[in-house]
Amino acid sequence: MSPARHLVDLDTATAVELLASVPVGRLVWNGSAGLTAIPVNHVWRDGRVLVRTTAYSTIARECDDQPVAFEVDALDEDHRIGWSVLVRGRASIDWDAGPASAPTDPWPDGLRPLVLAIDVASLDGRRLVEAG
Amino acid sequence: MSPARHLVDLDTATAVELLASVPVGRLVWNGSAGLTAIPVNHVWRDGRVLVRTTAYSTIARECDDQPVAFEVDALDEDHRIGWSVLVRGRASIDWDAGPASAPTDPWPDGLRPLVLAIDVASLDGRRLVEAG
């Protein structure tokens, strides 16, 4: 029998630390095709989530000045534990951001001159831990 | 310099296979607190995504007969590649599902008698691959 596990809420400082510790999360919005969640590279800077995108992306067309969420997690299948952090807030797009303004280091190739910034309205996290 | 990478769309059969190959994804909905995405254990059965939940969960309160999305991915930080699959559809909750009806094997402890099923309206996937 596997050990007991339960979910505990993370304090904000820990949640921010975890959010900033990984290079990719999932941008979530309610778009023209419906609810959408896709992995994108991000950085945490000055209390905001920053994501680079291309000029003609769905993100650029649909997210500016809209409510969005951003989810990051780390899940350990072998031990059946993990953590997740969820940010909610309003997105705004800087249509001509310099490289230094958001060093997100996207994995796919291609120029990404736009930066989507999420002003955080809420930030929550939880961790699945082994009891005992 | 790292090798070039670009995104390619997955065919539906491959996307379904990947969706079914992992034990956890992110349920996405537009709830009372705003856009929400949280990791949950799932199974793919008879063309639907199945998720177990508790009687008093936010999922149970907010998702029945509502549009939802379900995102799964596998991301390789070392090689900067990965894949993701996004399902969109309407959720319905079976309030008294037997254990055999949805063998999702949740990681957290506790009884989860409810089963949320997503009837698939769209299913898309993409993979970030090294060029060449």
Contacts between the chains, C-beta under 8 A, distances in Angstrom:
chain1	res1	chain2	res2	distance
A	4	B	109	4.9
A	5	B	107	5.9
A	5	B	108	5.3
A	5	B	109	5.7
A	6	B	108	5.9
A	6	B	109	5.9
A	6	B	110	7.6
A	7	B	108	5.7
A	22	B	77	7.9
A	23	B	77	6.3
A	24	B	75	5.5
A	24	B	77	7.6
A	24	B	82	7.9
A	26	B	26	6.4
A	26	B	37	6.3
A	26	B	71	6.0
A	26	B	73	7.6
A	28	B	28	5.7
A	28	B	35	5.1
A	28	B	37	5.0
A	29	B	35	6.9
A	30	B	30	5.8
A	30	B	35	6.7
A	33	B	88	7.2
A	33	B	122	7.2
A	34	B	67	6.0
A	34	B	69	6.8
A	34	B	88	4.6
A	34	B	121	7.4
A	34	B	122	7.4
A	35	B	28	5.1
A	35	B	29	6.9
A	35	B	30	6.7
A	35	B	35	7.8
A	35	B	67	6.2
A	35	B	68	6.6
A	35	B	69	3.9
A	35	B	88	6.2
A	36	B	69	6.7
A	36	B	86	6.8
A	36	B	88	8.0
A	37	B	26	6.3
A	37	B	28	5.0
A	37	B	37	5.8
A	37	B	69	5.7
A	37	B	71	4.1
A	37	B	86	6.2
A	38	B	71	7.4
A	38	B	84	6.2
A	38	B	86	6.7
A	39	B	73	5.3
A	39	B	75	6.2
A	39	B	82	6.8
A	39	B	84	5.1
A	67	B	34	6.0
A	67	B	35	6.2
A	68	B	35	6.6
A	69	B	34	6.8
A	69	B	35	3.9
A	69	B	36	6.7
A	69	B	37	5.7
A	71	B	26	6.0
A	71	B	37	4.1
A	71	B	38	7.5
A	73	B	26	7.6
A	73	B	39	5.3
A	75	B	24	5.5
A	75	B	39	6.2
A	77	B	22	7.9
A	77	B	23	6.2
A	77	B	24	7.6
A	80	B	107	4.2
A	81	B	107	7.1
A	82	B	24	7.9
A	82	B	39	6.8
A	82	B	107	7.7
A	84	B	38	6.2
A	84	B	39	5.1
A	86	B	36	6.8
A	86	B	37	6.2
A	86	B	38	6.7
A	88	B	33	7.2
A	88	B	34	4.6
A	88	B	35	6.2
A	88	B	36	8.0
A	107	B	5	5.9
A	107	B	80	4.2
A	107	B	81	7.1
A	107	B	82	7.8
A	107	B	128	6.0
A	108	B	5	5.3
A	108	B	6	5.9
A	108	B	7	5.7
A	108	B	128	5.8
A	109	B	4	4.9
A	109	B	5	5.7
A	109	B	6	5.9
A	109	B	131	7.4
A	110	B	6	7.6
A	121	B	34	7.4
A	122	B	33	7.2
A	122	B	34	7.4
A	128	B	107	5.9
A	128	B	108	5.8
A	131	B	109	7.4
